[in-house]
Structures are given as C-alpha cells and as structure tokens.
Amino acid sequence: METPPPSLPSKIDLAIIGAGPHALTLITHLLQKRQTMRGRFMVLDPSGSWIRRWQHQFAGFEIPHLRSPAVHHPDPNPFALRKFAESRSHELFAPYDLPGTKLFEDFCFDVIRRFQLENQVYTSAVTRIEPLPHPIHPQFRLWLQDGHTLTARRVVLATGNGKLQIPDWLKEIPSGYPQDKLFHSQTVDLGKLRLTGERVLIVGGGLTSGHLAVGAISRGAKVHLMIRRHLQEKLFDAEPGWLGPKYLKGFFEELDFEKRFSMIQQARNGGSMTPAMVFQLRREMRSGNLRIDENCQVLKAEWLGKTWIVKCGDGSEYECDSIWLSTGTRFDVTAEPLLTEILQTYPIPIVNGLPVLDTHLGWQGCELFLMGGLAALQVGPTARNLSGARMTSEKIVPAIIKPRIALSYARSA
C-alpha cells in the first residue's frame, strides 16, 4: 500500500526547501550519520516529488548523459552508482564513466527507496522565510503558497536558484513580439517543438546551448549559434583538481573573499562545452545545418513582424525566426526573495552577490544553511555541481547533528 504524502506539522526541527539532487544528498548523508533525525525533518517543494525539476530540465534539453563522473551522486557511498550500473555498463559513457540520464534517474529513485524517502516531500512552494529572532534559540516561520505556515528550528535552502542573466539589448526591445519567438533556455522543452524550416538563433556558449542546437537541428531547424567569446572546449565545468586538496587547499587558505571570488570565476571561466558536444556541432556545421560565430556580441534585436533582425558589434546583421537565450544564471543572495528578511535581520558580508557563511555553510546569527551556488565562497567553484552537493552536505551535517556547533556560531555573531 502506498504511503500517503506527509501532512504538515505546525513545528519541525529541520525544514529543507527544495527536493533536487542537493537536498537528496543532504538527507542521505544526514540519515547515514543520525537515523534519529528521521521524522524530525520536512522537505518542501512545489512539485511534491524528488528531483522533478532536474528530470524536467534534462528531458526538456534532451540531455543523454551527465557531465559529472559516476562517483558524483546523492548516495553517501561514492561507488554505489557503479554497483547499481553493473548490469547496465553500456549506460556509462566515456570518458570517466559519465552516467546516462535514465541510469542516473533510476539510481536516484533507488536511493530514495533504500533510504525510505518516498512520499517525503510536502507539495507547496515556500514564499517567505520569516526570521523569529531569539538570543539563544532563533527560529523561522515558513509561509507556504497553499496558505499554511510552519515553524522550523533550522532551515536549509537547497533550491539551486540562480538569477537568469538577461543581456542588456533584450531590455531595449519594445513589447509586441510573439512570446514564442524569444525566450530563455530554461523554458525550452524540445519535445513540444516543431521547427521544420525555422531559423533559430541561440545566444550563449555553454553546454546547454549545444544541447539546444543539436535538438533544434534534429527537428528540422537551421541553427545559428552566437558566442560572446571563443568556444571553450572542456571536459568539466572546472578542473578535477577543484574536487580535492590540489586546488582547494590554497582556496581555503585564502582569507580574502574577494580573491576567493576571483579564483571561482577563473576556475569556471564562463560557459564551456564537452569535446563530445563540440564534435557533434562540427559535424552539423559540415552538413550545413549550423553556423557558429565566436567573439560576436549582440548589440540590438528588432522584431519586424515576421522575423528578427539582429545587429552585432562588428556591424554584421542576421535574420532569424526565433531567438533562444542560453546566457546562463548567476548567483546573487540579494536577488533571492526568500532571503530578503534574513538579510535585514541578520546582515552579513556579501562579495559580488555571494554571502560569507561560516565553515558549516551557516548564516551568522541564525541556523539557516545554504547549498548550491550561493555557498561557493566556502565550497569552491563546483558548489553548484553534484560533487558540490556532497561537499556541502559534509559541511552542513555536523552542524545539524550537533546543534551546539551551529549555536556557537550564532552566539558569536
């Protein structure tokens, strides 16, 4: 018999906002260390399901496999995915055994089953985190979209929310163009598009823009890929040395957070594509389905009633039927609505949008913890990746199972 979804208590020890791979990683690490936490936490997500947003995005972009090797996943045992894939080794892609999307998804649901986390996600979005200050036991009131509220002693924000990077030229376009002729990649669902004969301009040079180009071409489109800088070919977002002491030792020894931010920027260095994706794109260029312009900056786009005219910095002009923005996201704590009141009540230093957290990724003055890109100053350039989910979990879990650690930070703030 299927377990019913959780009912909402009025109070909870730990509230986790978000039900993606990061939140799942945190819960498995937490339960591995302290089984008594079962029943003392609540996961909140508008989908009501684990990894739903991740599934939707990978399906929408038709991504065949992950960029991270098989050791990066939500199970505390790094080799669990390899063991799970013993009879499905054909779904591990070279190099470094990159898991196929279906394999990774099936593995995540196996983790959820083994840790008895089915139906553990309460279906509602958190719309507001209200701090309830107290000299010894600060708490939070979470306001939910369904009208309910929940008081939590500790909160982990694991939504992975980044702020969409919108180019300046887009803000200059008068309204009146059809909405399906210009949109951000985050809203693309390739499976629902029919593009025969369409000329699609994709702006951006990251791996997502590569997936979108291949998907659009497979649906009959001619694609023009426009990249602000040169096309970067890299196996991973950041060098593997960032997963261990090789680079992280120097990063953690650097106490100037402005310099840490520069190290993060240098390590990621904007969007990049894998060698396999570059190979696919070059093949499409030879077939005449794809044009790539590097070091090409859009200055202006104008809707002429049926088509776009796009003007570039070098004076060239291009005509296309639709524009897809694959310009990425940036992490900015001041642009996260859920943290507005936290910032007002517990002001902390912010460096280029990233908060300076304590060593357990806690917010000074209260027991709020951050995962994902917002924790990059304490985790490094892979904070938003699956490897970052493990690293953040290993920092947060000790503070949750030994509250005095977090409270000592709160009191010293």
C-alpha positions in Angstrom: 0.0 0.0 0.0 1.4 3.4 -1.0 2.3 5.7 1.9 0.4 9.0 1.8 2.3 12.2 1.3 3.4 13.9 4.6 1.0 16.1 6.4 2.3 19.5 7.6 3.1 19.8 11.3 3.0 23.2 12.9 6.6 22.8 14.1 9.6 20.9 12.8 13.3 20.6 13.8 14.7 20.9 10.3 13.0 22.3 7.1 14.7 21.6 3.7 13.5 23.9 0.9 13.9 22.1 -2.4 13.8 18.5 -3.4 16.5 18.3 -6.0 19.8 16.3 -6.1 21.4 18.6 -3.5 18.5 18.2 -1.0 18.5 14.4 -1.6 22.3 14.2 -1.0 22.0 16.2 2.3 19.2 13.9 3.6 21.1 10.6 2.8 24.2 11.9 4.5 22.2 13.1 7.5 20.4 9.8 7.9 23.6 7.8 7.5 25.1 9.7 10.4 22.0 10.0 12.6 19.0 7.8 12.0 17.2 9.5 14.8 16.7 12.5 12.5 14.0 10.6 10.6 10.7 12.2 11.4 12.4 15.4 12.5 12.8 17.0 9.1 10.4 18.2 6.4 11.2 18.6 2.7 9.2 21.3 0.8 8.9 21.6 -2.9 6.1 22.8 -5.2 6.4 19.6 -7.3 5.8 17.3 -4.3 8.4 14.9 -5.7 12.1 14.3 -5.6 14.3 15.6 -8.5 11.2 16.6 -10.5 12.8 19.9 -11.7 16.0 18.1 -12.6 14.0 15.5 -14.6 12.1 18.2 -16.4 15.2 20.1 -17.4 17.2 17.1 -18.6 14.1 15.9 -20.6 13.4 19.3 -22.0 17.0 19.7 -23.3 17.2 16.0 -24.3 20.5 15.6 -22.4 21.7 12.0 -23.0 24.1 11.8 -20.1 25.6 13.8 -17.2 28.8 15.8 -17.3 29.9 14.5 -13.9 31.6 11.1 -13.5 29.8 8.2 -11.8 31.3 8.8 -8.4 29.2 12.0 -8.1 25.6 11.3 -6.9 23.3 11.6 -3.8 24.3 8.3 -2.1 27.0 8.7 0.7 28.9 5.7 -0.8 30.8 7.1 -3.8 30.8 3.6 -5.5 27.1 3.0 -5.1 26.2 4.1 -8.7 28.9 1.9 -10.3 27.5 -1.1 -8.4 23.9 -0.2 -9.4 25.1 0.0 -13.0 26.8 -3.4 -13.1 24.3 -4.8 -15.5 23.9 -1.5 -17.4 27.5 -0.7 -18.1 26.5 0.5 -21.6 24.8 3.4 -19.9 28.2 4.7 -18.6 29.7 7.0 -21.2 33.4 7.6 -22.0 35.5 9.2 -20.7 35.3 8.8 -16.9 32.0 6.7 -16.9 29.5 9.6 -17.2 26.1 8.2 -16.2 23.3 8.2 -18.8 20.3 10.3 -17.8 18.0 7.4 -17.4 20.6 5.4 -15.4 21.1 8.4 -13.0 17.4 8.9 -12.6 16.8 5.2 -11.8 19.7 5.3 -9.4 18.3 8.3 -7.6 14.9 6.6 -7.1 16.7 3.5 -5.9 18.4 5.8 -3.3 15.1 7.2 -2.3 13.6 3.7 -1.9 16.6 2.4 0.2 16.5 5.4 2.5 12.7 5.2 2.7 12.2 8.7 1.4 9.2 8.0 -0.9 6.4 10.4 -0.3 8.6 12.6 2.0 8.1 15.8 0.0 5.3 18.2 1.0 3.7 19.8 -2.0 4.0 23.5 -1.7 6.4 26.4 -2.5 7.9 28.4 0.3 7.0 32.0 -0.4 8.6 33.7 2.6 11.1 32.9 5.3 10.3 35.0 8.4 13.1 35.1 11.0 11.9 34.8 14.6 14.9 36.2 16.5 15.8 34.9 20.0 19.0 35.4 21.9 19.5 31.6 22.3 17.1 29.7 20.1 16.4 31.7 16.9 13.7 30.1 14.7 11.9 30.7 11.4 8.4 30.8 10.2 7.9 29.5 6.7 5.0 30.9 4.7 3.7 28.4 2.1 1.9 29.0 -1.2 -1.0 26.8 0.0 -1.7 29.3 2.8 -0.1 27.2 5.6 2.8 28.2 7.8 5.4 26.1 9.5 7.8 27.0 12.3 11.3 25.5 11.9 14.3 25.5 14.2 16.7 25.1 11.4 16.3 25.7 7.6 18.4 24.5 4.7 17.8 26.4 1.4 18.6 23.9 -1.4 16.6 25.3 -4.3 19.6 25.9 -6.5 18.0 29.2 -7.6 20.2 31.3 -9.8 19.2 34.6 -11.3 18.7 34.5 -15.1 21.4 36.5 -16.9 19.4 38.7 -19.2 21.5 40.7 -21.8 21.1 44.5 -21.9 20.0 44.5 -25.5 16.9 42.4 -24.6 15.7 45.2 -22.3 15.7 47.6 -25.2 13.2 45.6 -27.3 9.7 47.1 -27.3 7.0 44.6 -26.3 4.7 43.3 -29.0 6.8 40.4 -30.4 5.2 36.9 -30.1 6.4 35.3 -26.8 7.2 32.0 -28.6 9.8 33.9 -30.8 12.1 34.9 -28.0 12.6 33.0 -24.7 15.2 31.9 -22.2 16.6 28.3 -22.5 15.1 27.5 -19.1 11.6 27.4 -20.6 12.6 25.3 -23.6 11.0 21.8 -23.9 12.4 20.4 -27.2 9.8 17.6 -27.2 7.0 20.0 -27.8 8.6 22.0 -30.6 8.1 21.5 -34.4 10.9 23.5 -36.1 11.0 22.4 -39.8 12.4 25.2 -41.8 12.8 27.5 -38.8 15.9 29.7 -38.5 16.9 29.6 -34.8 19.4 31.9 -33.2 20.9 30.6 -30.0 22.9 33.1 -27.9 25.4 31.6 -25.5 28.4 29.3 -25.4 27.7 26.8 -22.6 26.8 23.1 -22.8 23.1 23.9 -22.7 23.3 25.9 -25.9 25.0 22.9 -27.5 22.2 20.6 -26.4 19.6 23.1 -27.7 21.4 23.4 -31.1 21.5 19.6 -31.6 17.8 19.3 -30.5 16.6 22.1 -32.8 18.5 20.7 -35.8 17.1 17.2 -35.2 13.6 18.9 -35.5 14.4 20.4 -38.9 15.8 23.8 -37.9 18.8 25.7 -39.2 20.7 27.0 -36.2 23.0 30.0 -35.8 25.0 29.8 -32.5 26.4 33.1 -31.4 29.0 33.1 -28.7 30.3 36.3 -26.9 33.8 34.9 -26.5 35.6 31.9 -28.2 34.1 28.4 -27.9 35.6 26.8 -24.9 36.2 23.0 -25.0 36.4 21.5 -21.5 35.5 18.0 -20.1 34.1 19.5 -16.9 32.9 22.9 -15.6 36.0 23.2 -13.6 39.3 21.2 -13.4 39.1 18.0 -11.4 41.8 19.4 -9.1 38.9 21.5 -7.5 37.4 18.3 -6.1 40.3 17.8 -3.7 43.2 19.4 -1.9 45.2 20.1 -5.1 43.4 23.4 -5.6 41.0 23.6 -2.6 43.9 23.8 -0.1 45.0 27.1 -1.5 41.4 28.3 -1.8 40.6 27.6 1.8 43.9 29.2 3.0 42.9 32.4 1.2 41.1 34.6 3.7 40.3 37.5 1.4 36.9 36.6 0.0 37.2 39.0 -3.0 40.3 36.9 -4.0 38.3 33.6 -3.5 35.6 35.0 -5.7 38.2 35.7 -8.4 39.5 32.1 -8.1 36.0 30.8 -8.6 35.4 33.0 -11.7 38.8 31.9 -13.1 38.1 28.2 -12.5 34.7 28.2 -14.2 35.6 30.8 -16.8 32.1 31.1 -18.2 30.3 28.5 -20.3 32.1 25.6 -21.9 31.3 22.5 -24.0 32.5 19.0 -23.7 34.7 17.6 -26.5 31.9 15.2 -27.5 29.5 18.1 -27.9 32.0 20.1 -30.0 32.5 17.1 -32.2 28.7 16.9 -32.8 28.5 20.6 -33.6 31.3 20.5 -36.0 29.6 17.6 -37.8 26.4 19.7 -38.1 28.4 22.6 -39.4 29.8 20.4 -42.2 26.3 19.3 -43.0 25.2 22.9 -43.4 22.7 22.8 -40.5 24.7 25.0 -38.1 26.7 28.2 -38.2 28.8 29.3 -35.2 30.0 32.9 -34.8 32.6 33.3 -32.0 33.6 36.6 -30.3 30.3 38.0 -31.5 28.3 40.4 -29.3 24.7 41.1 -30.0 24.0 44.9 -29.9 20.4 45.1 -30.9 17.5 42.9 -31.9 14.4 44.2 -33.7 11.1 42.3 -34.5 9.9 43.1 -38.0 6.5 41.5 -37.8 7.6 38.0 -39.0 11.3 37.8 -38.4 14.1 39.2 -36.2 16.9 41.4 -37.4 19.9 41.0 -35.1 22.8 43.5 -35.2 26.2 42.6 -33.9 29.2 44.6 -32.6 31.2 44.1 -35.7 28.5 45.7 -37.8 27.1 42.5 -39.3 23.3 41.8 -39.4 21.4 38.5 -39.3 17.9 37.5 -39.9 16.2 34.7 -37.9 12.7 33.4 -37.0 13.3 32.9 -33.3 15.9 33.7 -30.6 16.7 31.4 -27.7 18.8 32.8 -24.9 21.2 30.4 -23.3 23.0 33.1 -21.3 23.2 31.2 -18.0 22.5 32.2 -14.5 24.4 34.0 -11.8 24.0 33.6 -8.0 23.1 36.7 -6.1 21.9 36.4 -2.5 20.4 39.9 -2.6 18.1 38.9 -5.5 16.7 35.8 -3.7 13.3 36.8 -2.4 13.3 34.1 0.3 16.4 35.7 1.9 15.2 39.3 2.0 14.1 39.3 5.6 17.1 37.2 6.7 19.4 39.8 5.2 17.6 42.6 7.1 17.5 40.8 10.4 21.0 39.2 10.2 23.1 41.3 7.9 26.3 39.5 6.8 29.2 40.4 4.4 28.4 39.8 0.7 31.0 39.6 -2.0 29.8 40.1 -5.6 26.4 38.6 -4.6 27.8 35.6 -2.6 27.3 35.5 1.1 30.2 35.0 3.5 28.9 32.0 5.5 30.6 30.1 8.4 32.5 26.9 7.9 29.3 24.8 8.2 27.6 27.0 5.5 25.5 28.6 8.2 24.3 32.1 8.1 25.9 34.1 11.0 23.3 34.8 13.8 20.8 32.0 13.0 20.6 28.4 11.9 19.9 28.9 8.2 22.2 26.9 5.9 22.8 27.3 2.1 23.5 24.7 -0.6 24.4 25.2 -4.2 26.0 28.2 -6.0 25.3 30.5 -3.1 27.7 28.5 -0.9 30.6 28.9 -3.4 32.8 31.1 -1.2 33.1 28.3 1.3 33.0 25.3 -1.1 34.7 26.4 -4.3 33.8 26.6 -8.0 32.0 23.2 -8.0 29.5 24.2 -5.3 26.5 24.1 -7.7 27.5 20.6 -9.2 26.8 17.1 -7.9 30.3 17.0 -6.4 29.4 20.3 -4.6 26.3 18.6 -3.2 28.5 16.1 -1.4 30.9 18.7 -0.2 28.2 21.0 1.1 26.4 18.0 2.8 29.7 17.1 4.6 29.9 20.6 6.0 26.2 21.1 7.0 25.5 17.6 8.5 27.8 18.0 11.6 26.1 21.3 12.4 22.7 19.7 12.3 23.5 16.6 14.3 25.5 18.6 16.8 23.4 21.8 17.1 25.8 23.3 19.6 28.3 23.8 16.7 25.8 25.9 14.8 24.7 27.7 18.0 28.2 28.6 18.9 28.5 30.4 15.6 25.1 32.0 16.1 26.1 33.3 19.6 29.5 34.6 18.4 27.9 36.6 15.5 
